[in-house]
Amino acid sequence: MGPRVRPRWFVPYVFLLPVGIFLALVFGYSLVAVVIQSLRVPGILGVTNWGLGNYHGIFGDPLFWRSLGDNLKLFLVIPVMTVVGLLMAVLLYERTKGWRIYRSLAFLPYILSVPVIGVVFSYILELNGVLNQVLDSLHLHFLVHDWLGNPNLALWSIAFIIAWQQTGLAIVLFLARLASVDEQLYEAAMIDRANWWKRFWHITLPQLARVIEFFVVISLINMLSWVFSYVYVMTGGGPEQKTYVTELYIYEDAFRNGLSNLASAASVVLLLVAAALLFVQAIARKGVDRIEV
């Protein structure tokens, strides 16, 4: 046999080049166009000025800060989704009776269309909806509320629906990781008479740490840039603009108010917030890696 030929360092990048060009054309061009649009300030008599005027406009708009605050409030549902998804995944992994049916039912909401979910829950949660009728028939009148019409409850009702749908993704991700865990770890722990909690704390959680981190980061980004459909279908930003998320703010400026420059500026701010979350996650991962080493 002849001498072994080492591949050149640039060979992998040659194979990645077509995909890189495609992503640059589709996403890179759009990103540059939005940034340019956000810096373009319409002037008098069609004269275009350049600067940060659009950013001053949205930062001076209380509605923008309220919409961003509503997105941040939705962050509070992420720990709930993570904990519920983790517990259900562990129970399903332990082959509870009927676990295959439960697994399918848990993941079913995630594959449903968001507009369909929004319309169905709109009928369920309205003042004369199914939920209040059931509560009224059970003589639980003190629990009857206008879940989507009450300014203090509307956002949390939407948060509950988001958690109901997104928890299925957490369950599937955690189950997939648990399926690849070496069962000898659990067998050794049981031989050492470790109870369920110790096995969960010292084996399951460390093995799921990376997947939990991934799910949390994805959920944070989704709460910033993926809740428009829920709000648009169920409340339209109301009541009293208490569910006016940032995506709806961008939509209203761009397509209803004809203020595409302000919408572009708000989009760039939203992108920067998402990028900051990814940056923090990368820093935290490096710190964890150093501790593990």
Beta strands, then each sheet from edge to edge (+ up, - down):
strand 1: 40-42
strand 2: 48-50
sheet 1: 1+ 2-
end
